[in-house]
Amino acid sequence: MKMNGSVFVLGRDPDISLSELERLFGDSHLIKVIGRQLCLIDIETKNINLSKIGGSIKVAELITSDTNFNNDALLEKILVDTLENLTKNASSKVNLGISVFDSKLSLKKLNTIKIAIKNHFKNQGQSIRLIPNNSMSLTSAQTLHNNLHKKNNIELLLDISKDGLYIAKVTDVQDIESYSYRDRLRPKRDTRVGMLPPKLAQIMLNLAAGNSQSFKKPDQILVLDPFCGTGVVLQEAALMSYKINGTDLSQKMIDYTQDNLRWIKNRYNLDVNTEGVLEQGDAKSHRWASKPDIVVSEIYLGPPITQKASIEMINKYSADCRTILEKFLNNLARQTDLGTRLCLAIPAWRYNNNFIRLTTVDRLPQLGYNQIKFKSINYRPLIYHRQGQFVARELLVLEKI
Ligand SMILES: C[S@@+](CC[C@H](N)C(=O)[O-])C[C@H]1O[C@@H](n2cnc3c(N)ncnc32)[C@H](O)[C@@H]1O
């Protein structure tokens, strides 16, 4: 069956990736979550700019979907037919990658199918270079370095689950090198204030801004980060062409952010004002000179923890962070318009296989905010956590009421 749409490959935290897509495109466009790692959206790939989406690692154009598919023996033929169509006008050698998600197919069987495909095309005079699968799906680096997303080459995404068969052709992949460059090579870094990954900053900006870009250009939207630290959120906001404003309790952090902003502006030749946009200030009491349109911030997360803390220590850190967060929310509520959107990363502590979350999450309406939750993930909390870390981040998406 022919059906148009884009298939997104979700990142390491599928709940966070899905929420970002739901926020950007609206749940009416989000047609279906396919298995655990793919999401189908009824928007054409040519209208999607993956470099501005932090949570998805690839995007592909849907080619085939068959919800009644139940005969694996037909797979090889279906793939050959699909590829014959796609290589109709191909000139020289074609690089071919296949990434398989949710399927009972083994790696061995996948390799057998790939070789059969190569031989089929060889007999027809079309040369195909197969990209080896070390696992069922190819990494972003493999896609990027073999140019599989570019014209003439092909990466097929394949999902064969209880939902049927889906085949899509990759059209873009996340630029992992640019993320790593922005993260590692900016002039000022400070491990003590935590290192917000640029991808997560981008996700947070999208969670806050949502689809507001459909009626306002980014350069008409002012983003405030009141705990700006070394400036990752503001750096990413500048790259996405937002106007920016930042404050931090520490003058040293303000200086760091200033250097990082000048660096990103030069490196990426940005047309964004980075001068006079920062100020030292306590988020609990500061009066910001301009009213922000959106507020995106990783608040104070408590001291860095490198080994398991006692429950007494966690309670103490949690009380400190809660006080700062609630006073800040109170202060901000007095200075923003109704409907102003926020995305905040707040701490949650890993303890006995569970997360101890800030109780503020249960008091948001009293503080003047409505929490936005996401249908595509059954309204679950958004927790960003890496194995081995004791402090996780909970992402709160709020709207001033
Ligand atoms: C977790 S860090 C933010 C890190 C930042 N996202 C980055 O990428 O570098 C929290 C920041 O909050 C600042 N801070 C702590 N208490 C504050 C307060 N009351 N008002 C404003 N900033 C505060 C700290 O100086 C620190 O830079």
The ligand as an ORCA input file, in Angstrom:
! r2SCAN-3c Opt
* xyz 0 1
  C      23.358     23.014     36.080
  S      24.077     24.533     35.802
  C      23.527     24.965     34.220
  C      24.463     24.432     33.209
  C      24.215     24.910     31.833
  N      22.992     24.326     31.287
  C      25.381     24.594     30.941
  O      25.180     23.930     29.931
  O      26.487     24.968     31.235
  C      23.248     25.546     36.880
  C      23.727     26.987     36.930
  O      22.862     27.647     37.831
  C      23.608     28.681     38.457
  N      22.822     29.052     39.644
  C      22.729     28.443     40.841
  N      21.864     29.112     41.637
  C      21.380     30.150     40.908
  C      20.448     31.185     41.159
  N      19.826     31.279     42.325
  N      20.187     32.048     40.163
  C      20.817     31.969     38.967
  N      21.724     31.016     38.683
  C      21.983     30.116     39.639
  C      24.959     28.102     38.684
  O      25.942     29.114     38.767
  C      25.122     27.212     37.441
  O      25.845     27.909     36.456
*
